[in-house]
Amino acid sequence: EKELDLEGKIKVEDVLFHLVGSADRIDKFGDSLRIIDYKSGKVEQKEVTFEEWDILIENPEKGKAFQLLMYAYLYLKKHPDLVGNKIIAGNYSFKNIVLGLIPVSEKKDKIRFMNKDTMDKFQYQLERILSNILSKDFVQTNDRNICQWCAYKHICNR
């Protein structure tokens, strides 16, 4: 499927959030289902590799990893029957296409398959972000130009 709009809802602290995203491509490749986001710029493996889940929301350089995990999360929420299959989320970078699909990885060279454990851990991080948005500590900027490059703009509807 090409350019698949994804959406879902999640309730945090009695507030219902509507989540949206748009995966560029979802396909079967061999025995894997791939959730793909194309990037016109350069993507490096380190941008979609993480060792601790907390880093996904603490380090803005992990925005691409967060985005891919969000797409996988939304897709699997709509297709729970696919959980347990070999599912990979990754980027294709037009600036370094020779690398092929650059998958979300937990630690170096360890692909993170999108399974129930992955989705549960991602949902916990997502709930942390949404809870922060609800707190008094979070203030949306008035300068929407800043939002253009923010990895979390889809959460606060920018």
C-alpha positions as CSV (number, residue, x, y, z in Angstrom):
1,E,0.0,0.0,0.0
2,K,1.3,3.5,-0.8
3,E,0.8,6.6,1.3
4,L,-1.4,5.0,3.9
5,D,-3.1,7.4,6.3
6,L,-3.0,6.0,9.9
7,E,-5.0,7.1,12.8
8,G,-5.9,6.0,16.3
9,K,-7.0,7.2,19.7
10,I,-5.4,7.0,23.1
11,K,-6.7,8.1,26.4
12,V,-4.3,9.7,28.9
13,E,-5.5,11.3,32.2
14,D,-9.1,11.2,31.0
15,V,-8.3,13.1,27.8
16,L,-8.8,11.4,24.5
17,F,-6.0,12.1,21.9
18,H,-6.5,11.6,18.2
19,L,-3.3,10.4,16.7
20,V,-2.5,10.6,13.0
21,G,0.3,9.8,10.7
22,S,1.0,8.8,7.1
23,A,3.3,6.0,6.2
24,D,4.8,6.3,2.7
25,R,4.6,2.6,2.0
26,I,3.6,-0.7,3.7
27,D,4.6,-3.8,1.8
28,K,5.5,-7.5,2.1
29,F,9.1,-8.3,1.3
30,G,10.0,-12.0,1.7
31,D,8.6,-13.1,5.0
32,S,8.5,-9.5,6.4
33,L,5.9,-6.8,6.5
34,R,7.7,-3.4,6.1
35,I,6.4,0.0,7.3
36,I,8.4,2.5,5.3
37,D,9.0,6.2,5.4
38,Y,10.9,7.8,2.5
39,K,13.3,10.6,3.3
40,S,14.7,13.1,0.8
41,G,17.6,13.9,3.0
42,K,20.3,11.7,4.5
43,V,19.4,9.2,7.2
44,E,22.0,7.4,9.2
45,Q,21.4,4.2,11.2
46,K,22.3,6.0,14.4
47,E,19.2,8.2,14.0
48,V,16.9,5.2,14.2
49,T,18.9,3.2,16.7
50,F,18.3,3.4,20.5
51,E,19.5,1.6,23.5
52,E,16.9,2.8,26.0
53,W,13.3,3.6,25.4
54,D,13.4,6.9,27.4
55,I,15.8,8.3,24.8
56,L,13.0,8.3,22.2
57,I,11.3,11.2,24.0
58,E,14.3,12.8,25.6
59,N,16.6,13.1,22.6
60,P,15.2,15.1,19.6
61,E,17.8,13.3,17.4
62,K,15.7,10.2,17.8
63,G,12.7,11.8,16.1
64,K,12.9,9.5,13.0
65,A,12.9,6.4,15.3
66,F,9.9,7.8,17.2
67,Q,8.0,8.6,13.9
68,L,8.6,5.0,12.6
69,L,7.5,3.5,15.8
70,M,4.4,5.7,15.8
71,Y,3.5,4.5,12.3
72,A,4.0,0.9,13.4
73,Y,1.9,1.5,16.5
74,L,-1.0,3.0,14.6
75,Y,-0.9,0.4,11.9
76,L,-0.8,-2.5,14.4
77,K,-3.6,-1.0,16.5
78,K,-5.8,-1.2,13.3
79,H,-4.5,-4.7,12.4
80,P,-3.9,-6.5,15.7
81,D,-4.1,-9.9,13.9
82,L,-0.7,-9.0,12.4
83,V,1.1,-8.7,15.8
84,G,3.5,-11.6,16.1
85,N,4.5,-11.5,12.4
86,K,7.9,-10.3,11.3
87,I,7.2,-6.6,11.0
88,I,10.0,-4.0,10.4
89,A,9.7,-0.2,10.4
90,G,12.4,1.8,8.6
91,N,13.5,4.7,6.4
92,Y,14.7,4.7,2.8
93,S,17.0,7.7,2.4
94,F,17.4,9.1,-1.1
95,K,20.7,10.7,-0.1
96,N,22.2,7.3,0.8
97,I,19.9,4.8,-1.1
98,V,22.7,2.3,-1.3
99,L,22.0,1.4,2.4
100,G,18.5,0.2,1.5
101,L,16.0,0.1,4.2
102,I,17.4,1.5,7.4
103,P,15.3,-0.2,10.1
104,V,14.5,0.9,13.7
105,S,17.1,-0.9,15.8
106,E,17.6,-1.5,19.4
107,K,21.3,-1.3,19.9
108,K,23.7,-1.6,17.0
109,D,22.8,-4.1,14.3
110,K,19.8,-5.5,16.2
111,I,16.6,-4.9,14.3
112,R,13.6,-4.1,16.5
113,F,10.7,-6.1,15.3
114,M,7.3,-4.6,15.9
115,N,5.7,-7.0,18.3
116,K,3.5,-6.7,21.3
117,D,6.4,-5.9,23.6
118,T,7.6,-3.2,21.3
119,M,4.1,-1.7,21.0
120,D,3.6,-1.8,24.8
121,K,7.0,-0.1,25.4
122,F,6.3,2.5,22.8
123,Q,2.8,3.2,24.2
124,Y,4.3,3.9,27.6
125,Q,6.6,6.5,26.1
126,L,3.7,8.0,24.1
127,E,1.6,8.3,27.2
128,R,4.6,10.0,28.9
129,I,4.7,12.6,26.1
130,L,1.0,13.2,26.2
131,S,1.0,13.5,29.9
132,N,3.7,16.2,29.6
133,I,1.5,18.0,27.1
134,L,-1.3,18.0,29.6
135,S,0.9,19.3,32.4
136,K,1.5,23.0,33.0
137,D,5.2,22.5,32.0
138,F,4.3,22.2,28.3
139,V,3.5,25.3,26.4
140,Q,3.0,25.4,22.6
141,T,5.2,27.9,20.9
142,N,3.6,30.8,19.1
143,D,6.2,30.6,16.4
144,R,4.9,27.9,14.0
145,N,8.2,28.0,12.1
146,I,9.8,26.1,15.0
147,C,7.1,23.4,14.7
148,Q,8.2,22.7,11.1
149,W,11.1,20.5,12.2
150,C,9.7,19.2,15.5
151,A,9.4,15.4,15.6
152,Y,6.3,15.7,17.8
153,K,4.3,18.2,15.9
154,H,1.7,15.6,15.0
155,I,0.9,15.1,18.7
156,C,0.1,18.8,19.4
157,N,-1.6,19.2,16.0
158,R,1.0,21.5,14.4
